Amino acid sequence: MFLELPWIAIRIGAPCRVVYTINERGESGFAYGTLSGHPESGEEAFIVTRDRHDRVWFSIKAFSRPASLYVHLAEPFP
């Protein structure tokens, strides 16, 4: 997998893998985690939930930190 920044013609390797899946009544989703060589270190989960009133909720949960110096330098300043 690659991250592409077409406006500056850069492709960055971003290896990751699915770390878990959810397929239960009323809830489905998956999460992926970064692997060595990814610019960041962390996980991201995408979950769809349907409640007892048939309302559908989509949630994204993520945590990460820079895994390389160039990503750390690109962070916004406080």
C-alpha positions in Angstrom: 0.0 0.0 0.0 1.2 3.5 -0.8 0.3 7.0 0.3 0.3 9.3 -2.7 0.8 13.0 -2.7 0.2 13.8 -6.3 0.6 17.6 -6.0 4.3 17.0 -5.2 4.7 13.7 -7.0 5.6 11.6 -3.9 4.7 8.0 -3.1 5.4 6.7 0.4 5.2 3.1 1.4 2.6 2.5 4.1 2.6 -1.2 5.0 -0.3 -2.3 7.2 -2.5 -5.3 8.0 -5.9 -6.1 9.3 -5.6 -6.9 13.0 -9.2 -7.9 13.8 -12.6 -8.1 12.3 -16.1 -7.8 13.9 -19.0 -9.7 12.4 -21.7 -10.0 15.1 -25.4 -9.3 15.2 -25.8 -5.5 15.0 -22.1 -4.8 14.6 -19.6 -5.2 11.7 -16.2 -3.7 11.1 -12.4 -4.1 11.0 -9.3 -2.5 12.2 -5.9 -2.3 10.7 -2.5 -1.7 12.3 0.6 -0.3 10.8 3.7 -2.4 10.1 7.4 -1.6 10.1 8.2 0.9 7.3 4.9 2.8 7.7 5.4 6.6 8.4 3.2 6.3 11.5 2.7 3.7 14.2 -0.8 2.9 15.3 -4.2 1.4 14.5 -7.5 2.5 13.0 -10.9 0.8 13.4 -14.0 1.3 11.3 -17.2 0.0 12.9 -20.9 0.0 11.7 -23.5 -0.6 14.5 -27.2 -0.9 14.2 -29.2 -0.4 17.4 -32.5 -1.9 18.5 -34.4 1.0 16.9 -32.7 0.2 13.5 -30.6 3.4 13.6 -27.2 2.9 12.0 -24.0 4.4 13.5 -20.6 4.5 11.9 -17.5 5.1 14.0 -13.9 5.5 13.4 -11.4 5.0 16.2 -7.8 5.8 15.7 -4.5 6.3 17.5 -1.1 6.9 16.1 2.2 8.6 16.5 5.0 9.4 14.1 7.3 6.5 13.4 9.9 8.4 11.4 11.7 11.7 11.7 10.2 13.2 8.5 6.6 12.6 9.7 7.5 14.1 13.1 8.9 17.2 11.4 5.7 17.6 9.3 3.4 17.8 12.4 1.7 21.1 13.0 3.2 23.4 15.6 1.1 24.2 18.7 
